[in-house]
Structures are given as structure tokens and as C-alpha cells.
Amino acid sequence: MADLSLRIVEGQALSAAQKKDLLNRLARIEGQLRGVQKLIALADAPSDCDAVAQQMSAARKALDRS
């Protein structure tokens, strides 16, 4: 599998620490969305939609905070 790590470039928009924090937050959001995909794939009953909606809401809030 290809190396997906990103090289942090020095600049004036964000400090290196801010970039690292933001990239970590986005990686967590990516994990949440992968979890949502699995929940949808495994959904068997209408009650499973509650878990999907809850995780989607959590991912949306995390993205808003980033």
C-alpha cells in the first residue's frame, strides 16, 4: 500500500503544530466516516439507522470544529 503520510510544509498560514493538530483531527474524522460506511453496509433493520445517524452527526460536528 502507498505511504499516505503527509509532509508538513512550513508557511505563514498555520504553524507546524497547528497543521499537525488539524491533520490529526481530520484523520479521526476519516476513521469515523469509515465506521459509518461499515454501519451502513451491515445495517439489517430500521433500528440500525439510529446508530448511523448518531455517527454521522458526530462526524459532522468534528468536521465543523476543524
N, CA, C and O of each residue as an XYZ file, in Angstrom:
264
protein
N       0.847     -1.180      0.000
C       0.000      0.000      0.000
C       0.889      1.237      0.000
O       1.966      1.223      0.595
N       0.462      2.278     -0.643
C       1.242      3.511     -0.753
C       1.304      4.219      0.586
O       0.386      4.121      1.400
N       2.399      4.935      0.804
C       2.572      5.722      2.017
C       1.691      6.966      1.912
O       1.876      7.786      1.012
N       0.737      7.104      2.828
C      -0.201      8.211      2.777
C       0.160      9.337      3.738
O      -0.613     10.283      3.893
N       1.323      9.253      4.386
C       1.695     10.308      5.314
C       2.010     11.585      4.538
O       2.538     11.549      3.427
N       1.676     12.690      5.149
C       1.859     13.978      4.511
C       3.072     14.682      5.090
O       3.353     14.581      6.284
N       3.784     15.392      4.238
C       4.910     16.200      4.690
C       4.365     17.577      5.021
O       3.701     18.205      4.196
N       4.645     18.045      6.234
C       4.155     19.355      6.655
C       5.113     20.421      6.147
O       6.301     20.412      6.468
N       4.579     21.337      5.350
C       5.361     22.411      4.751
C       5.293     23.629      5.655
O       4.215     24.003      6.117
N       6.432     24.248      5.908
C       6.459     25.475      6.699
C       5.852     26.608      5.886
O       6.116     26.739      4.691
N       5.050     27.413      6.533
C       4.419     28.540      5.858
C       3.946     29.544      6.886
O       4.279     29.451      8.067
N       3.171     30.498      6.425
C       2.703     31.545      7.316
C       1.237     31.383      7.703
O       0.778     32.030      8.644
N       0.492     30.532      6.995
C      -0.933     30.383      7.262
C      -1.169     29.733      8.634
O      -1.979     30.219      9.423
N      -0.471     28.654      8.906
C      -0.598     27.918     10.162
C       0.780     27.492     10.634
O       1.677     27.258      9.824
N       0.947     27.393     11.937
C       2.216     26.885     12.464
C       2.272     25.373     12.233
O       1.256     24.745     11.933
N       3.444     24.809     12.374
C       3.598     23.359     12.194
C       2.750     22.600     13.207
O       2.167     21.568     12.875
N       2.675     23.101     14.442
C       1.868     22.446     15.472
C       0.384     22.511     15.126
O      -0.343     21.540     15.332
N      -0.070     23.653     14.599
C      -1.472     23.784     14.204
C      -1.805     22.848     13.051
O      -2.871     22.232     13.032
N      -0.897     22.743     12.095
C      -1.119     21.831     10.962
C      -1.191     20.394     11.444
O      -2.062     19.635     11.019
N      -0.272     20.017     12.336
C      -0.254     18.651     12.840
C      -1.554     18.344     13.576
O      -2.132     17.273     13.391
N      -2.018     19.275     14.408
C      -3.259     19.097     15.146
C      -4.444     18.948     14.190
O      -5.288     18.072     14.376
N      -4.504     19.787     13.188
C      -5.596     19.738     12.214
C      -5.568     18.431     11.422
O      -6.614     17.824     11.195
N      -4.392     17.999     11.004
C      -4.288     16.742     10.261
C      -4.696     15.555     11.123
O      -5.325     14.620     10.628
N      -4.347     15.583     12.407
C      -4.767     14.511     13.310
C      -6.284     14.498     13.467
O      -6.907     13.436     13.472
N      -6.870     15.681     13.594
C      -8.320     15.778     13.731
C      -9.007     15.235     12.478
O      -9.994     14.506     12.575
N      -8.488     15.587     11.313
C      -9.075     15.102     10.055
C      -8.925     13.590      9.919
O      -9.807     12.933      9.367
N      -7.829     13.033     10.410
C      -7.642     11.581     10.374
C      -8.683     10.884     11.253
O      -9.198      9.825     10.894
N      -8.987     11.484     12.404
C     -10.025     10.914     13.267
C     -11.385     10.967     12.579
O     -12.163     10.017     12.660
N     -11.671     12.074     11.906
C     -12.938     12.205     11.176
C     -13.018     11.152     10.078
O     -14.069     10.549      9.860
N     -11.905     10.938      9.392
C     -11.863      9.907      8.351
C     -12.211      8.545      8.940
O     -12.944      7.767      8.329
N     -11.687      8.262     10.121
C     -11.996      6.995     10.792
C     -13.473      6.889     11.144
O     -14.077      5.826     11.002
N     -14.052      7.997     11.605
C     -15.480      7.990     11.909
C     -16.302      7.694     10.654
O     -17.262      6.925     10.703
N     -15.926      8.299      9.546
C     -16.674      8.086      8.303
C     -16.526      6.653      7.797
O     -17.466      6.091      7.234
N     -15.363      6.070      7.993
C     -15.207      4.655      7.626
C     -16.115      3.784      8.490
O     -16.672      2.793      8.019
N     -16.256      4.165      9.760
C     -17.169      3.453     10.646
C     -18.608      3.570     10.174
O     -19.360      2.598     10.230
N     -18.994      4.744      9.711
C     -20.337      4.954      9.172
C     -20.560      4.052      7.963
O     -21.619      3.442      7.819
N     -19.554      3.973      7.098
C     -19.677      3.105      5.922
C     -19.926      1.664      6.346
O     -20.762      0.981      5.754
N     -19.214      1.195      7.359
C     -19.393     -0.180      7.830
C     -20.772     -0.370      8.440
O     -21.423     -1.390      8.212
N     -21.224      0.624      9.225
C     -22.560      0.527      9.812
C     -23.636      0.428      8.736
O     -24.579     -0.353      8.865
N     -23.495      1.215      7.683
C     -24.475      1.181      6.598
C     -24.431     -0.169      5.888
O     -25.473     -0.746      5.575
N     -23.235     -0.665      5.638
C     -23.103     -1.956      4.953
C     -23.693     -3.087      5.772
O     -24.212     -4.053      5.213
N     -23.620     -2.978      7.098
C     -24.093     -4.051      7.970
C     -25.520     -3.837      8.471
O     -26.058     -4.687      9.180
N     -26.135     -2.713      8.111
C     -27.489     -2.405      8.592
C     -28.452     -3.495      8.141
O     -28.494     -3.875      6.971
N     -29.217     -3.981      9.099
C     -30.132     -5.089      8.815
C     -31.578     -4.714      9.117
O     -32.508     -5.259      8.523
N     -31.757     -3.778     10.049
C     -33.103     -3.399     10.471
C     -33.198     -1.881     10.554
O     -32.183     -1.196     10.682
N     -34.425     -1.356     10.479
C     -34.586      0.095     10.570
C     -33.980      0.692     11.839
O     -33.557      1.848     11.828
N     -33.930     -0.063     12.918
C     -33.357      0.456     14.165
C     -31.861      0.728     14.030
O     -31.303      1.504     14.805
N     -31.211      0.101     13.062
C     -29.776      0.335     12.835
C     -29.522      1.750     12.328
O     -28.406      2.258     12.431
N     -30.554      2.385     11.782
C     -30.400      3.743     11.254
C     -30.069      4.738     12.355
O     -29.426      5.754     12.088
N     -30.494      4.470     13.596
C     -30.187      5.362     14.707
C     -28.684      5.455     14.930
O     -28.156      6.545     15.149
N     -28.000      4.339     14.877
C     -26.552      4.332     15.063
C     -25.852      5.064     13.928
O     -24.881      5.787     14.151
N     -26.345      4.874     12.713
C     -25.773      5.563     11.553
C     -25.953      7.071     11.705
O     -25.009      7.834     11.496
N     -27.150      7.500     12.064
C     -27.422      8.927     12.221
C     -26.563      9.530     13.328
O     -26.069     10.649     13.191
N     -26.385      8.803     14.413
C     -25.573      9.294     15.532
C     -24.120      9.476     15.109
O     -23.504     10.492     15.432
N     -23.572      8.512     14.397
C     -22.178      8.605     13.954
C     -22.001      9.694     12.899
O     -20.983     10.387     12.891
N     -22.970      9.850     12.021
C     -22.883     10.909     11.016
C     -22.919     12.287     11.684
O     -22.213     13.204     11.263
N     -23.727     12.424     12.704
C     -23.807     13.669     13.447
C     -22.477     13.963     14.144
O     -22.002     15.099     14.136
N     -21.887     12.942     14.741
C     -20.591     13.119     15.411
C     -19.514     13.533     14.419
O     -18.698     14.407     14.710
N     -19.512     12.906     13.252
C     -18.518     13.249     12.226
C     -18.729     14.676     11.730
O     -17.763     15.409     11.517
N     -19.980     15.071     11.546
C     -20.294     16.423     11.088
C     -19.825     17.466     12.106
O     -19.245     18.486     11.733
N     -20.077     17.208     13.381
C     -19.648     18.133     14.437
C     -18.123     18.219     14.502
O     -17.569     19.302     14.690
N     -17.456     17.096     14.350
C     -15.994     17.096     14.383
C     -15.440     17.884     13.189
O     -14.459     18.615     13.326
N     -16.061     17.737     12.038
C     -15.617     18.481     10.860
C     -15.869     19.981     11.049
O     -15.039     20.806     10.665
N     -16.999     20.324     11.633
C     -17.291     21.734     11.908
C     -16.254     22.335     12.856
O     -15.860     23.489     12.690
N     -15.814     21.564     13.841
C     -14.824     22.058     14.800
C     -13.441     22.220     14.177
O     -12.619     22.996     14.664
N     -13.194     21.490     13.111
C     -11.879     21.596     12.482
C     -11.814     22.866     11.660
O     -10.787     23.150     11.043
